[in-house]
Amino acid sequence: MGIFVFLPLVLPLTAWPVARLAAHRLPPRTATRLLTAVAAVMATCSTVCLALLMVVGTAQLPGNPLPDSWSDPEVRAAVPQDEIAGAVAIPALLSVVVACARTLWRHAALRRRAHRALAGLPGTEAVVLPDARPYAYALPASRTGRGRIVVSTALLGHLRPAERRAVFAHERAHLAARHHRHLLTVRLAARANPFLRPLSSAVAYTAERWADEEAAERVGDRTVVARAIGKVALSGGSVREPVFAALAAPGPVPRRVAALLAPPLRAPGRSMAFTGVGLAAWTAAAGAVTSAAASANSALTLAAVLHAATPV
């Protein structure tokens, strides 16, 4: 394995430039999918490498259930600074597992509570709740039902009819594109490797921008959508998706409004590959590929070493 086992733990740093640039220079749909894919690959690879290091570290513990031969010098020699790396990997991997499990549990529990709160109400796609607090959110489908849009009467009271249509279109876009999956993925990735937190924050913003653009296309007026977003913010409420894993706020409102008042970003072409955002995307892709190659190499190498060390 050598030093390659440590590369996936730090290679997420190569994605920081694209996390910063993609949110502002790529179409939101493209940026969301790109960042989510990069985060998922890098988080998986870093977790695999932590698991490999943990195997070496666990084999050195007295009374462990692993074969005694797995703690032989030739096995430990596969990992640089095996005593330190193995000892650190054990609590690190346990913390990753606990953090990801808690995130999944909270996500599922929040969705269940939200669906229970709507039990007994008409089974329409849109539900208007009599509430003095202004809010709107998209509730992803449960196993036994479909996705729903929940809006309070207080929020609707602040909006004109066209702006109400913009809000509903925004939430429908979240449901149709299943943004909660993107957000859950990047949140878990950030739990697995803290270096991926910038990607999680970026996707929380680009998912909202994606829904903004879809709403603008459906309504046919970007200004109406921008005005609706501004009014929601000024009302003291928010357009949120509380069942999304990140519990993401709608993102910096001024930036979203400014983006809607400007022409939509064009789809990336060949010329964009040589721009700053293009080079950042290539760097992140190279980091993801290198992470995958390093983790695969480390896994195969350790498997071969352990097989050779295990008595037949």
LOGU-506853 format. One record per residue (C-alpha): residue in three letters; x, z, y. Coordinates in nm, 2 decimals. Layout:
BEGIN
ALA  X  Z  Y
...
//
This chain:
BEGIN
MET  0.00  0.00  0.00
GLY  0.27  0.10  0.25
ILE  0.18  0.10  0.61
PHE  -0.10  -0.15  0.56
VAL  -0.33  0.14  0.45
PHE  -0.32  0.28  0.81
LEU  -0.39  -0.05  0.99
PRO  -0.77  -0.05  0.95
LEU  -0.78  0.29  1.11
VAL  -0.63  0.16  1.44
LEU  -0.72  -0.21  1.44
PRO  -1.06  -0.13  1.61
LEU  -0.86  -0.11  1.93
THR  -0.84  -0.49  1.92
ALA  -1.22  -0.51  1.97
TRP  -1.22  -0.32  2.30
PRO  -1.16  -0.62  2.52
VAL  -1.45  -0.82  2.37
ALA  -1.68  -0.51  2.39
ARG  -1.62  -0.51  2.76
LEU  -1.63  -0.88  2.83
ALA  -1.90  -1.00  2.58
ALA  -2.17  -0.79  2.75
HIS  -2.13  -0.97  3.07
ARG  -2.00  -1.32  2.98
LEU  -2.18  -1.41  2.66
PRO  -2.55  -1.47  2.60
PRO  -2.70  -1.13  2.49
ARG  -2.81  -1.26  2.15
THR  -2.46  -1.39  2.07
ALA  -2.29  -1.07  2.21
THR  -2.51  -0.84  2.00
ARG  -2.46  -1.02  1.68
LEU  -2.08  -1.06  1.73
LEU  -2.02  -0.70  1.82
THR  -2.24  -0.57  1.54
ALA  -2.06  -0.78  1.28
VAL  -1.71  -0.68  1.41
ALA  -1.81  -0.31  1.41
ALA  -1.96  -0.32  1.06
VAL  -1.65  -0.49  0.91
MET  -1.40  -0.26  1.08
ALA  -1.59  0.06  1.00
THR  -1.62  -0.04  0.64
CYS  -1.25  -0.12  0.61
SER  -1.14  0.20  0.78
THR  -1.36  0.41  0.56
VAL  -1.22  0.24  0.25
CYS  -0.87  0.32  0.36
LEU  -0.96  0.68  0.42
ALA  -1.10  0.70  0.07
LEU  -0.78  0.56  -0.07
LEU  -0.57  0.81  0.12
MET  -0.81  1.09  0.00
VAL  -0.75  0.99  -0.36
VAL  -0.38  1.04  -0.32
GLY  -0.43  1.36  -0.13
THR  -0.68  1.50  -0.38
ALA  -0.45  1.43  -0.67
GLN  -0.20  1.67  -0.52
LEU  -0.45  1.96  -0.51
PRO  -0.42  2.22  -0.78
GLY  -0.71  2.23  -1.02
ASN  -0.84  1.89  -0.91
PRO  -1.04  1.68  -1.17
LEU  -0.82  1.38  -1.14
PRO  -0.56  1.28  -1.41
ASP  -0.23  1.47  -1.36
SER  -0.04  1.14  -1.37
TRP  -0.21  1.04  -1.04
SER  0.01  1.30  -0.86
ASP  0.33  1.16  -1.00
PRO  0.60  1.06  -0.75
GLU  0.56  0.68  -0.81
VAL  0.19  0.72  -0.71
ARG  0.27  0.92  -0.39
ALA  0.54  0.67  -0.30
ALA  0.27  0.41  -0.24
VAL  0.16  0.60  0.07
PRO  0.40  0.67  0.36
GLN  0.41  1.04  0.44
ASP  0.18  1.10  0.14
GLU  0.15  1.48  0.18
ILE  0.05  1.47  0.54
ALA  -0.17  1.15  0.52
GLY  -0.34  1.27  0.20
ALA  -0.41  1.61  0.34
VAL  -0.55  1.48  0.66
ALA  -0.76  1.21  0.49
ILE  -0.97  1.46  0.29
PRO  -1.14  1.64  0.59
ALA  -1.15  1.31  0.78
LEU  -1.35  1.13  0.52
LEU  -1.57  1.43  0.46
SER  -1.65  1.44  0.83
VAL  -1.73  1.07  0.83
VAL  -1.97  1.11  0.54
VAL  -2.14  1.41  0.70
ALA  -2.17  1.24  1.04
CYS  -2.31  0.92  0.89
ALA  -2.55  1.12  0.67
ARG  -2.68  1.32  0.97
THR  -2.73  1.00  1.17
LEU  -2.93  0.84  0.89
TRP  -3.14  1.15  0.84
ARG  -3.22  1.19  1.21
HIS  -3.30  0.82  1.24
ALA  -3.54  0.84  0.94
ALA  -3.69  1.17  1.05
LEU  -3.76  1.04  1.41
ARG  -3.92  0.73  1.27
ARG  -4.15  0.94  1.04
ARG  -4.25  1.16  1.33
ALA  -4.33  0.87  1.55
HIS  -4.54  0.70  1.29
ARG  -4.72  1.03  1.21
ALA  -4.80  1.07  1.58
LEU  -4.99  0.74  1.57
ALA  -5.18  0.82  1.25
GLY  -5.55  0.79  1.30
LEU  -5.52  0.55  1.59
PRO  -5.64  0.18  1.57
GLY  -5.40  -0.03  1.37
THR  -5.33  -0.27  1.65
GLU  -4.98  -0.39  1.74
ALA  -5.00  -0.23  2.09
VAL  -5.10  0.13  2.14
VAL  -5.17  0.28  2.48
LEU  -5.14  0.66  2.48
PRO  -5.30  0.87  2.76
ASP  -4.99  1.05  2.89
ALA  -4.88  1.15  3.23
ARG  -4.52  1.06  3.14
PRO  -4.42  0.70  3.19
TYR  -4.26  0.54  2.88
ALA  -4.27  0.24  2.65
TYR  -4.10  0.19  2.32
ALA  -4.10  -0.03  2.01
LEU  -4.16  0.14  1.68
PRO  -4.01  -0.05  1.39
ALA  -4.23  -0.10  1.08
SER  -4.26  0.16  0.82
ARG  -4.28  0.09  0.44
THR  -4.65  0.09  0.46
GLY  -4.71  -0.05  0.80
ARG  -4.60  -0.30  1.06
GLY  -4.40  -0.25  1.38
ARG  -4.59  -0.13  1.68
ILE  -4.55  -0.11  2.06
VAL  -4.63  0.22  2.23
VAL  -4.70  0.24  2.60
SER  -4.83  0.53  2.81
THR  -5.11  0.50  3.07
ALA  -4.88  0.65  3.33
LEU  -4.64  0.36  3.30
LEU  -4.91  0.09  3.30
GLY  -5.05  0.25  3.62
HIS  -4.72  0.16  3.80
LEU  -4.73  -0.21  3.70
ARG  -4.91  -0.52  3.80
PRO  -5.07  -0.73  3.52
ALA  -4.78  -0.98  3.51
GLU  -4.53  -0.69  3.49
ARG  -4.73  -0.53  3.21
ARG  -4.70  -0.85  3.02
ALA  -4.33  -0.84  3.08
VAL  -4.30  -0.49  2.93
PHE  -4.50  -0.58  2.62
ALA  -4.29  -0.90  2.58
HIS  -3.98  -0.70  2.61
GLU  -4.09  -0.46  2.33
ARG  -4.21  -0.74  2.11
ALA  -3.86  -0.90  2.14
HIS  -3.71  -0.57  2.01
LEU  -3.94  -0.58  1.71
ALA  -3.90  -0.95  1.63
ALA  -3.52  -0.94  1.65
ARG  -3.50  -0.60  1.47
HIS  -3.27  -0.45  1.72
HIS  -3.30  -0.11  1.56
ARG  -3.08  -0.24  1.28
HIS  -2.81  -0.36  1.51
LEU  -2.81  -0.02  1.69
LEU  -2.81  0.18  1.37
THR  -2.52  -0.03  1.24
VAL  -2.30  0.02  1.54
ARG  -2.39  0.39  1.56
LEU  -2.28  0.44  1.20
ALA  -1.97  0.24  1.27
ALA  -1.88  0.47  1.57
ARG  -1.93  0.77  1.34
ALA  -1.70  0.62  1.08
ASN  -1.43  0.54  1.34
PRO  -1.43  0.68  1.69
PHE  -1.24  0.38  1.81
LEU  -1.56  0.17  1.77
ARG  -1.76  0.37  2.02
PRO  -1.71  0.11  2.30
LEU  -1.88  -0.14  2.07
SER  -2.17  0.09  2.01
SER  -2.22  0.14  2.39
ALA  -2.19  -0.24  2.44
VAL  -2.45  -0.33  2.18
ALA  -2.70  -0.07  2.32
TYR  -2.68  -0.27  2.65
THR  -2.67  -0.62  2.50
ALA  -2.98  -0.55  2.28
GLU  -3.17  -0.46  2.60
ARG  -3.04  -0.77  2.77
TRP  -3.15  -0.98  2.47
ALA  -3.50  -0.83  2.50
ASP  -3.50  -0.90  2.88
GLU  -3.41  -1.26  2.82
GLU  -3.68  -1.31  2.55
ALA  -3.94  -1.15  2.78
ALA  -3.84  -1.37  3.07
GLU  -3.87  -1.68  2.85
ARG  -4.21  -1.56  2.72
VAL  -4.35  -1.47  3.07
GLY  -4.19  -1.77  3.23
ASP  -4.06  -1.58  3.54
ARG  -3.73  -1.40  3.54
THR  -3.82  -1.23  3.87
VAL  -4.13  -1.07  3.72
VAL  -3.93  -0.92  3.44
ALA  -3.66  -0.79  3.68
ARG  -3.93  -0.64  3.90
ALA  -4.09  -0.47  3.60
ILE  -3.76  -0.32  3.49
GLY  -3.70  -0.19  3.84
LYS  -4.05  -0.04  3.87
VAL  -4.01  0.14  3.53
ALA  -3.69  0.29  3.65
LEU  -3.83  0.40  3.99
SER  -4.14  0.55  3.82
GLY  -3.91  0.81  3.67
GLY  -3.97  0.68  3.32
SER  -3.79  0.45  3.09
VAL  -3.84  0.16  2.85
ARG  -3.69  0.32  2.54
GLU  -3.68  0.27  2.17
PRO  -3.68  0.63  2.06
VAL  -3.67  0.54  1.69
PHE  -3.35  0.33  1.74
ALA  -3.05  0.50  1.59
ALA  -2.87  0.52  1.92
LEU  -3.17  0.66  2.11
ALA  -3.05  0.40  2.36
ALA  -3.14  0.42  2.72
PRO  -3.23  0.09  2.87
GLY  -2.88  0.04  3.01
PRO  -2.76  0.02  3.37
VAL  -3.08  -0.10  3.54
PRO  -2.90  -0.26  3.84
ARG  -2.69  -0.48  3.61
ARG  -2.99  -0.58  3.41
VAL  -3.19  -0.67  3.72
ALA  -2.89  -0.87  3.86
ALA  -2.86  -1.06  3.54
LEU  -3.22  -1.15  3.54
LEU  -3.21  -1.27  3.90
ALA  -2.91  -1.49  3.81
PRO  -2.93  -1.81  3.59
PRO  -2.92  -1.73  3.22
LEU  -2.58  -1.75  3.05
ARG  -2.52  -2.07  2.85
ALA  -2.44  -2.07  2.49
PRO  -2.07  -2.06  2.41
GLY  -1.90  -2.39  2.37
ARG  -1.56  -2.52  2.28
SER  -1.43  -2.47  2.64
MET  -1.52  -2.10  2.62
ALA  -1.27  -2.05  2.34
PHE  -0.99  -2.07  2.60
THR  -1.14  -1.83  2.85
GLY  -1.09  -1.45  2.87
VAL  -1.40  -1.37  2.67
GLY  -1.31  -1.64  2.41
LEU  -0.96  -1.50  2.36
ALA  -1.10  -1.15  2.34
ALA  -1.34  -1.27  2.07
TRP  -1.06  -1.43  1.88
THR  -0.86  -1.11  1.90
ALA  -1.15  -0.90  1.77
ALA  -1.21  -1.15  1.49
ALA  -0.84  -1.15  1.40
GLY  -0.85  -0.77  1.40
ALA  -1.15  -0.77  1.17
VAL  -0.99  -1.02  0.93
THR  -0.67  -0.82  0.93
SER  -0.86  -0.50  0.86
ALA  -1.03  -0.66  0.56
ALA  -0.71  -0.80  0.43
ALA  -0.52  -0.47  0.47
SER  -0.79  -0.26  0.30
ALA  -0.82  -0.51  0.01
ASN  -0.45  -0.51  -0.03
SER  -0.43  -0.14  -0.03
ALA  -0.72  -0.10  -0.27
LEU  -0.57  -0.35  -0.52
THR  -0.22  -0.20  -0.49
LEU  -0.34  0.16  -0.54
ALA  -0.56  0.05  -0.84
ALA  -0.25  -0.12  -1.00
VAL  -0.03  0.19  -0.94
LEU  -0.29  0.43  -1.08
HIS  -0.35  0.21  -1.38
ALA  0.02  0.20  -1.45
ALA  0.04  0.58  -1.41
THR  -0.26  0.65  -1.63
PRO  -0.16  0.71  -1.99
VAL  -0.34  0.49  -2.24
//
